[in-house]
């Protein structure tokens, strides 16, 4: 089964924004993520992993009545949490997806301390839900 693991940062995080970390702390965090991706690749579980640009570069797009894109800037001041990256893993069970999420949750932050950041785990649907 495939699962998407969503890594979010924001105002509710119990650690300072990554822009305030020392360069060696950022490097250690990125090295950990590279190692995690290598480990998942070796296990045959990694489908895709991507980091995302900061929310000040995000745009929201809607179709106008004519179908042309209407683009607005984001984020908005009320945004408290934002998606910074994701993994799509293909593993044998939800429990294994939870194990992977816990592993990446412990990525190092300031002072090398594990961040224990929340990772949202959602199954990737391969078809329409049965109840529809």
C-alpha positions as CSV (number, residue, x, y, z in Angstrom):
1,X,0.0,0.0,0.0
2,X,1.1,3.5,-0.7
3,X,1.2,6.2,2.0
4,X,2.0,9.9,1.8
5,X,3.9,11.3,4.8
6,X,3.5,15.1,5.1
7,X,6.0,17.1,7.0
8,X,4.7,20.4,8.3
9,X,6.3,23.3,10.1
10,X,4.7,26.4,11.5
11,X,4.0,28.7,14.4
12,X,2.8,25.8,16.6
13,X,6.1,23.9,16.2
14,X,8.1,23.4,19.4
15,X,11.4,24.5,17.7
16,X,12.6,27.7,16.0
17,X,12.2,28.3,12.3
18,X,14.9,26.6,10.2
19,X,16.0,30.1,8.9
20,X,17.3,30.8,12.4
21,X,19.4,27.6,12.7
22,X,23.2,27.6,12.4
23,X,24.5,26.5,9.0
24,X,25.9,23.2,10.5
25,X,22.5,22.5,12.0
26,X,20.7,22.9,8.7
27,X,23.4,20.7,7.0
28,X,22.9,18.0,9.7
29,X,19.2,18.1,9.1
30,X,19.5,17.8,5.3
31,X,22.1,15.0,5.7
32,X,19.6,13.1,7.9
33,X,16.9,13.5,5.3
34,X,19.2,12.3,2.5
35,X,20.2,9.3,4.6
36,X,16.5,8.5,5.3
37,X,15.7,8.6,1.6
38,X,18.7,6.3,0.8
39,X,17.5,3.9,3.5
40,X,14.0,3.8,2.1
41,X,15.3,3.4,-1.4
42,X,17.5,0.5,-0.4
43,X,14.4,-1.1,1.3
44,X,12.4,-0.6,-1.9
45,X,9.9,1.5,-0.1
46,X,10.6,5.0,-1.4
47,X,8.3,6.1,-4.3
48,X,9.1,9.8,-4.1
49,X,10.3,12.5,-1.7
50,X,10.4,16.2,-2.2
51,X,11.1,19.3,-0.2
52,X,9.0,22.3,-0.9
53,X,9.7,26.0,-1.2
54,X,8.7,28.3,1.7
55,X,5.1,29.5,1.7
56,X,6.0,33.0,0.7
57,X,6.7,31.6,-2.7
58,X,3.3,29.8,-2.9
59,X,0.5,30.9,-5.1
60,X,-3.2,29.9,-5.1
61,X,-4.8,29.3,-8.5
62,X,-8.5,29.1,-9.3
63,X,-10.3,29.0,-12.7
64,X,-12.1,32.1,-13.7
65,X,-15.5,31.9,-15.3
66,X,-13.8,31.7,-18.7
67,X,-11.4,29.0,-17.5
68,X,-8.3,31.1,-17.4
69,X,-6.1,31.0,-14.2
70,X,-6.6,33.5,-11.5
71,X,-3.5,33.6,-9.4
72,X,-3.3,35.1,-5.9
73,X,-0.3,35.4,-3.6
74,X,0.1,33.4,-0.4
75,X,0.4,32.6,2.3
76,X,-2.1,34.6,4.3
77,X,-1.5,35.8,7.8
78,X,-3.8,33.2,9.3
79,X,-1.7,30.4,8.0
80,X,-0.2,28.7,11.1
81,X,1.2,25.5,9.6
82,X,2.7,24.9,6.2
83,X,3.8,21.9,4.2
84,X,7.6,21.8,3.8
85,X,8.0,18.3,2.2
86,X,6.6,14.9,1.7
87,X,7.4,11.3,1.0
88,X,5.4,8.7,-0.8
89,X,6.2,5.3,0.4
90,X,5.1,1.9,-0.7
91,X,5.1,-0.5,2.2
92,X,3.4,-3.6,3.4
93,X,1.2,-2.0,6.2
94,X,0.0,1.1,7.9
95,X,2.1,0.2,10.9
96,X,5.3,0.3,8.7
97,X,4.2,3.7,7.4
98,X,3.9,4.8,11.0
99,X,7.4,3.5,11.7
100,X,8.8,5.4,8.8
101,X,7.0,8.6,9.9
102,X,8.4,8.3,13.4
103,X,11.9,7.8,12.0
104,X,11.8,11.0,9.9
105,X,10.0,12.8,12.7
106,X,13.2,12.5,14.8
107,X,15.3,14.5,12.3
108,X,17.9,16.6,14.1
109,X,17.3,20.3,14.8
110,X,19.1,22.9,16.7
111,X,21.9,21.5,18.9
112,X,21.4,18.1,17.2
113,X,18.3,17.5,19.3
114,X,15.6,15.4,17.6
115,X,12.7,17.6,16.4
116,X,10.0,15.0,16.9
117,X,8.0,17.0,14.4
118,X,4.5,15.9,13.5
119,X,4.2,13.8,10.3
120,X,0.8,13.3,8.9
121,X,0.3,9.9,7.4
122,X,-2.4,9.4,4.7
123,X,-3.0,6.4,2.5
124,X,-2.8,7.1,-1.2
125,X,-6.1,5.9,-2.7
126,X,-5.7,3.6,-5.7
127,X,-9.4,3.9,-6.7
128,X,-12.7,5.3,-5.5
129,X,-13.7,4.5,-1.9
130,X,-15.9,1.5,-1.7
131,X,-18.8,3.4,0.0
132,X,-19.3,5.7,-3.0
